[in-house]
Amino acid sequence: MRERISNAKRVVVKIGSSSLTNDEDGHTVDPNRINTIVNALQARMEAGSDLIVVSSGAVAAGMAPLGLSTRPTELAVKQAAAAVGQVHLMHQWGRSFARYGRPIGQVLLTAADAGKRDRARNAQRTIDKLRILGAVPIVNENDTVATTGVNFGDNDRFAAIVAHLVSADALVLLSDVDGLFDKNPTDPTAKFISEVRDGNDLKGVIAGDGGKVGTGGMASKVSAARLASRSGVPVLLTSAANIGPALEDAQVGTVFHPKDNRLSAWKFWALYAADTAGKIRLDDGAVEAVISGGKSLLAVGITEIIGDFQQGEIVEILGPAGQIIGRGEVSYDSDTLQSMVGMQTQDLPDGMQRPVVHADYLSNYASRA
């Protein structure tokens, strides 16, 4: 798997805030750290790989110019810091890549961009065109307009979504930790975990949260790595200090193996990135048919329609107790479905006898482990 990562053609590299800013200098962007990272990125590109950089650090980089000593929690202040910091951050990325005659292109995305298929495709085309034109795409979540509850949560998950969006061959997550340990690596009894093939390899692992300037700790990185593996992307998790060997032979850090039964591109998007427009509650029999039987969702198994939605939108599929069991692309609008609830297919009028959600356009969460 490490050889596969080292030979990957299209690689997404995510760098955490702590690896780009200087904690001792008021969380300013550190040009020396960025230069070291760019040197390694350039070497990998010269070896023939296409790289997409997911860069954290906008909020952290805006703290010093705005006189903030701690990472803001108030949404408006966070957005202001991101607006200021993004300028400083991209300036340093641009200066550093300019040493090699490479232009950069800034791509700011929101959860809403990934959640709408047409906007996601537009973002994909932009990133592809930047690469074709010789520019390095620098991607970040658009914190200046993202709102609480309508964002990716952290840049680790964001990087996993981007890796899926661009059909990456590998994802490299870089932070300030050499890899995954079963507990805090400062604990002398902590054991290093070099490979994660499935959930069994994570039993007993205690992963922490974010640091002073970042939002994603080890827990979010493990979650993001497993998310990427569901779309068939192998992941290497290590420290930014190891970026050289990570991008050379990948003989550092922790490797997360991709799932053999990986989700299709559509099902991955529907489960993890798509916006949802409403909800459909099912009875126990329909839940069993959807999860275990791989069946299409029929009107007879529906007990409630929640929200207003149109034909072709993504809806959440709920169990009897309200638990989310999956998502699907609905074949009818909510008003039409209200008149179909609980009805047998043969009792429905002509033109309304097709499945509410076809099995090909229905994804459930039961196989995520």
C-alpha positions as CSV (number, residue, x, y, z in Angstrom):
1,M,0.0,0.0,0.0
2,R,2.9,2.4,0.7
3,E,4.3,1.7,-2.8
4,R,0.8,2.4,-4.2
5,I,0.8,5.8,-2.4
6,S,4.4,6.6,-3.5
7,N,3.5,5.9,-7.1
8,A,0.1,7.6,-7.1
9,K,-0.4,10.0,-10.0
10,R,-2.9,12.3,-8.5
11,V,-2.4,13.2,-4.8
12,V,-4.2,15.4,-2.4
13,V,-1.9,16.8,0.3
14,K,-3.6,18.4,3.3
15,I,-1.5,20.6,5.7
16,G,-2.7,21.6,9.1
17,S,-2.7,25.1,10.6
18,S,0.1,24.3,13.1
19,S,2.4,23.3,10.3
20,L,2.0,26.6,8.5
21,T,2.0,29.2,11.2
22,N,4.5,30.2,13.9
23,D,3.1,29.8,17.3
24,E,6.0,31.8,18.9
25,D,5.4,34.8,16.7
26,G,1.7,35.3,17.3
27,H,0.4,32.7,14.8
28,T,1.8,34.5,11.8
29,V,2.3,32.6,8.5
30,D,5.8,31.0,8.6
31,P,7.5,31.4,5.2
32,N,10.3,29.0,6.2
33,R,7.8,26.2,7.0
34,I,6.0,26.8,3.7
35,N,9.2,26.8,1.7
36,T,10.1,23.4,3.2
37,I,6.7,22.0,2.3
38,V,6.8,23.5,-1.2
39,N,10.3,22.0,-1.8
40,A,8.9,18.5,-1.1
41,L,5.8,19.2,-3.2
42,Q,7.9,20.4,-6.1
43,A,10.1,17.2,-5.9
44,R,7.0,15.0,-6.1
45,M,5.6,17.0,-9.0
46,E,8.9,16.8,-10.8
47,A,8.6,13.0,-10.3
48,G,5.4,13.1,-12.4
49,S,2.6,13.5,-9.9
50,D,-0.3,16.0,-10.0
51,L,-0.8,17.6,-6.6
52,I,-3.7,19.4,-5.1
53,V,-3.0,21.1,-1.8
54,V,-5.6,21.5,0.9
55,S,-4.3,24.3,3.0
56,S,-5.5,25.1,6.5
57,G,-4.3,28.2,8.3
58,A,-6.5,31.0,7.1
59,V,-8.1,31.7,10.5
60,A,-4.8,31.2,12.3
61,A,-3.0,33.5,9.9
62,G,-5.5,36.3,10.5
63,M,-5.1,36.2,14.3
64,A,-1.9,38.2,14.5
65,P,-2.9,41.0,12.1
66,L,-6.2,41.4,14.0
67,G,-4.5,41.3,17.4
68,L,-6.2,38.1,18.5
69,S,-4.3,35.9,21.0
70,T,-6.6,32.9,20.9
71,R,-8.5,31.2,18.0
72,P,-11.9,32.9,17.7
73,T,-15.0,31.0,18.5
74,E,-17.6,33.7,17.5
75,L,-18.6,33.0,13.9
76,A,-18.3,36.7,12.7
77,V,-14.8,37.1,14.3
78,K,-13.7,33.7,12.8
79,Q,-14.9,34.8,9.4
80,A,-13.1,38.2,9.7
81,A,-9.9,36.4,10.7
82,A,-10.2,34.1,7.7
83,A,-10.8,37.0,5.3
84,V,-7.6,38.7,6.6
85,G,-5.6,35.5,7.0
86,Q,-6.4,34.1,3.5
87,V,-4.6,37.0,1.9
88,H,-1.4,36.4,4.0
89,L,-1.5,32.7,3.5
90,M,-1.9,32.7,-0.3
91,H,0.7,35.4,-0.6
92,Q,3.2,33.1,1.0
93,W,2.1,30.1,-1.0
94,G,2.5,32.1,-4.2
95,R,5.9,33.5,-3.3
96,S,7.2,30.0,-2.4
97,F,6.0,28.3,-5.6
98,A,7.3,31.2,-7.6
99,R,10.8,30.1,-6.7
100,Y,10.1,27.2,-9.1
101,G,8.3,29.2,-11.7
102,R,4.9,27.7,-10.7
103,P,1.8,29.8,-10.5
104,I,-0.9,28.9,-7.9
105,G,-4.6,29.0,-8.1
106,Q,-6.8,29.6,-5.0
107,V,-10.0,27.5,-4.9
108,L,-12.4,28.3,-2.0
109,L,-15.2,25.9,-1.4
110,T,-18.2,25.7,0.9
111,A,-20.2,22.7,2.0
112,A,-22.9,24.0,-0.3
113,D,-20.5,23.8,-3.2
114,A,-19.8,20.1,-2.6
115,G,-23.5,19.5,-1.7
116,K,-24.9,20.4,-5.1
117,R,-23.8,18.2,-8.0
118,D,-23.6,20.9,-10.6
119,R,-21.4,23.1,-8.3
120,A,-19.3,20.2,-7.3
121,R,-18.7,19.4,-11.0
122,N,-17.8,23.0,-11.6
123,A,-15.2,23.0,-8.8
124,Q,-13.8,19.7,-10.2
125,R,-13.4,21.2,-13.7
126,T,-11.7,24.3,-12.2
127,I,-9.2,22.3,-10.3
128,D,-8.5,20.1,-13.3
129,K,-8.1,23.1,-15.6
130,L,-5.6,24.7,-13.1
131,R,-3.5,21.6,-13.2
132,I,-3.7,21.4,-17.0
133,L,-2.5,25.0,-17.2
134,G,0.4,24.3,-14.9
135,A,-0.9,26.0,-11.8
136,V,-1.0,24.3,-8.4
137,P,-4.5,24.3,-6.9
138,I,-4.5,25.5,-3.3
139,V,-7.9,24.5,-1.9
140,N,-9.5,25.7,1.4
141,E,-12.9,25.8,2.9
142,N,-14.4,29.3,2.4
143,D,-14.6,30.2,6.1
144,T,-15.6,33.8,5.3
145,V,-19.0,32.7,4.2
146,A,-19.4,29.2,5.7
147,T,-22.0,29.1,8.5
148,T,-22.2,27.0,11.6
149,G,-24.0,23.8,10.8
150,V,-23.4,24.3,7.0
151,N,-19.7,23.6,6.8
152,F,-17.3,20.6,6.5
153,G,-16.5,20.6,10.2
154,D,-12.7,20.5,9.8
155,N,-10.2,20.5,7.0
156,D,-9.4,16.8,7.5
157,R,-12.9,15.8,6.4
158,F,-12.8,18.6,3.8
159,A,-9.6,17.0,2.4
160,A,-11.3,13.6,2.2
161,I,-14.2,15.2,0.3
162,V,-11.7,17.0,-2.1
163,A,-9.9,13.7,-2.7
164,H,-13.2,12.1,-3.8
165,L,-14.1,15.2,-5.8
166,V,-10.9,15.1,-7.9
167,S,-10.7,11.3,-8.1
168,A,-7.4,11.3,-6.2
169,D,-5.2,8.2,-6.2
170,A,-3.9,9.0,-2.7
171,L,-4.5,11.4,0.2
172,V,-1.7,12.6,2.5
173,L,-2.7,14.2,5.8
174,L,0.0,16.2,7.4
175,S,-0.1,17.7,10.9
176,D,2.3,17.9,13.9
177,V,2.1,14.2,14.8
178,D,4.2,11.4,13.2
179,G,1.3,9.1,12.8
180,L,-1.4,7.3,14.8
181,F,-0.8,6.1,18.3
182,D,-3.1,4.2,20.6
183,K,-3.1,7.1,23.0
184,N,-1.5,10.5,23.4
185,P,2.0,10.1,21.9
186,T,3.5,12.1,24.8
187,D,2.6,9.1,27.0
188,P,5.8,6.9,27.1
189,T,3.5,3.8,26.9
190,A,1.8,4.9,23.7
191,K,2.1,2.4,20.8
192,F,2.5,3.4,17.2
193,I,0.0,2.0,14.7
194,S,1.6,1.7,11.3
195,E,-1.4,0.2,9.3
196,V,-5.1,0.4,9.6
197,R,-7.0,-2.0,7.4
198,D,-10.4,-1.9,9.2
199,G,-12.1,-0.9,12.4
200,N,-10.5,-3.8,14.3
201,D,-7.2,-2.0,14.1
202,L,-8.7,0.9,15.9
203,K,-10.0,-0.9,18.9
204,G,-8.7,0.7,22.1
205,V,-7.3,3.7,20.3
206,I,-7.9,7.0,22.1
207,A,-7.7,10.0,19.7
208,G,-7.8,13.6,20.9
209,D,-9.2,16.8,19.5
210,G,-7.7,19.9,17.9
211,G,-4.9,22.2,19.2
212,K,-4.5,25.9,19.8
213,V,-5.0,27.1,16.2
214,G,-6.6,24.1,14.5
215,T,-10.0,22.5,14.6
216,G,-9.1,18.9,13.7
217,G,-7.2,16.7,16.2
218,M,-6.3,13.0,15.7
219,A,-9.9,12.0,16.0
220,S,-10.9,14.0,13.0
221,K,-7.9,12.7,11.0
222,V,-8.8,9.1,11.7
223,S,-12.4,9.8,10.8
224,A,-11.3,11.6,7.6
225,A,-8.9,8.8,6.6
226,R,-11.7,6.2,7.0
227,L,-14.0,8.4,5.0
228,A,-11.5,8.6,2.2
229,S,-11.0,4.9,2.3
230,R,-14.7,4.4,1.7
231,S,-14.2,6.0,-1.7
232,G,-11.2,3.8,-2.5
233,V,-8.5,6.3,-1.7
234,P,-5.5,5.1,0.4
235,V,-4.4,7.5,3.0
236,L,-1.0,8.3,4.6
237,L,-1.1,10.1,8.0
238,T,2.1,11.7,9.3
239,S,3.7,14.9,10.4
240,A,4.6,17.9,8.2
241,A,8.2,17.3,9.3
242,N,8.0,14.0,7.4
243,I,6.7,15.5,4.2
244,G,9.9,14.6,2.3
245,P,9.8,10.8,2.9
246,A,6.0,10.9,2.9
247,L,6.0,12.1,-0.7
248,E,9.0,10.0,-1.8
249,D,8.6,6.3,-0.6
250,A,5.8,6.8,1.9
251,Q,7.8,4.8,4.5
252,V,6.6,6.9,7.4
253,G,3.4,7.5,9.3
254,T,0.3,5.4,9.4
255,V,-1.3,4.0,6.2
256,F,-5.1,3.5,6.0
257,H,-6.1,0.9,3.4
258,P,-9.0,1.6,1.1
259,K,-12.1,-0.6,1.3
260,D,-12.4,-3.3,-1.3
261,N,-16.2,-2.8,-1.5
262,R,-15.7,0.9,-2.0
263,L,-18.7,3.1,-2.7
264,S,-19.5,4.4,-6.2
265,A,-18.8,8.1,-6.8
266,W,-22.5,8.9,-6.7
267,K,-23.1,7.0,-3.4
268,F,-20.1,8.6,-1.7
269,W,-21.3,12.0,-2.8
270,A,-24.9,11.3,-1.7
271,L,-23.8,10.0,1.8
272,Y,-21.1,12.4,2.7
273,A,-21.3,15.6,0.7
274,A,-24.8,16.2,-0.7
275,D,-27.2,18.7,0.7
276,T,-30.5,17.1,1.8
277,A,-33.8,18.6,1.1
278,G,-36.1,16.6,3.4
279,K,-36.6,13.3,5.2
280,I,-38.6,10.1,4.7
281,R,-39.4,7.9,7.8
282,L,-39.8,4.1,7.3
283,D,-41.3,1.2,9.2
284,D,-39.2,-1.7,10.4
285,G,-39.9,-3.8,7.3
286,A,-38.7,-1.1,4.9
287,V,-35.6,-0.5,6.9
288,E,-34.7,-4.2,6.7
289,A,-35.4,-4.3,3.0
290,V,-33.2,-1.2,2.4
291,I,-30.3,-2.1,4.6
292,S,-30.1,-5.9,4.3
293,G,-32.0,-6.6,1.2
294,G,-30.6,-3.9,-1.1
295,K,-34.1,-3.2,-2.3
296,S,-35.6,-0.1,-3.7
297,L,-37.7,2.0,-1.3
298,L,-41.4,1.6,-2.0
299,A,-44.3,3.7,-0.8
300,V,-45.8,0.9,1.3
301,G,-42.9,1.1,3.7
302,I,-43.1,4.9,4.3
303,T,-44.8,6.2,7.4
304,E,-44.0,9.9,7.2
305,I,-42.8,12.6,4.8
306,I,-40.9,15.5,6.4
307,G,-40.0,18.8,4.7
308,D,-40.6,20.2,1.2
309,F,-38.6,18.8,-1.6
310,Q,-38.6,18.3,-5.4
311,Q,-38.2,15.2,-7.5
312,G,-34.5,14.4,-8.0
313,E,-33.3,15.9,-4.7
314,I,-31.4,14.0,-2.0
315,V,-33.4,13.1,1.1
316,E,-32.4,11.5,4.4
317,I,-33.9,8.0,5.1
318,L,-35.0,7.6,8.7
319,G,-35.9,4.5,10.7
320,P,-39.0,4.3,12.9
321,A,-37.2,6.0,15.9
322,G,-35.8,8.8,13.7
323,Q,-32.4,7.3,13.3
324,I,-30.7,8.2,10.0
325,I,-30.1,5.0,8.0
326,G,-29.1,6.5,4.7
327,R,-29.8,8.9,1.9
328,G,-31.3,8.6,-1.6
329,E,-32.4,10.5,-4.7
330,V,-36.2,10.8,-4.5
331,S,-38.4,10.1,-7.6
332,Y,-41.3,12.3,-6.5
333,D,-41.8,15.7,-4.9
334,S,-43.0,15.8,-1.3
335,D,-46.6,16.8,-2.1
336,T,-47.0,13.8,-4.3
337,L,-45.4,11.5,-1.8
338,Q,-47.8,12.6,0.9
339,S,-50.6,11.0,-1.1
340,M,-48.7,7.7,-1.5
341,V,-47.6,7.0,2.1
342,G,-48.2,3.4,3.1
343,M,-49.8,2.4,-0.2
344,Q,-49.1,-0.9,-2.1
345,T,-47.5,-0.3,-5.5
346,Q,-50.4,-2.0,-7.3
347,D,-52.9,0.4,-5.6
348,L,-51.1,3.5,-6.9
349,P,-52.3,5.4,-10.0
350,D,-50.6,4.9,-13.3
351,G,-47.4,6.9,-13.5
352,M,-46.8,6.6,-9.7
353,Q,-45.8,3.0,-9.5
354,R,-42.1,3.3,-9.8
355,P,-39.9,3.1,-6.6
356,V,-39.8,6.2,-4.4
357,V,-36.0,5.8,-4.2
358,H,-34.5,3.3,-6.7
359,A,-31.9,0.9,-5.2
360,D,-29.3,2.3,-7.6
361,Y,-29.8,5.8,-6.1
362,L,-30.0,4.8,-2.4
363,S,-27.0,4.6,-0.1
364,N,-27.2,3.3,3.5
365,Y,-24.8,3.8,6.4
366,A,-24.8,0.2,7.5
367,S,-21.6,-0.7,5.5
368,R,-19.4,2.3,6.6
369,A,-17.4,0.4,9.2
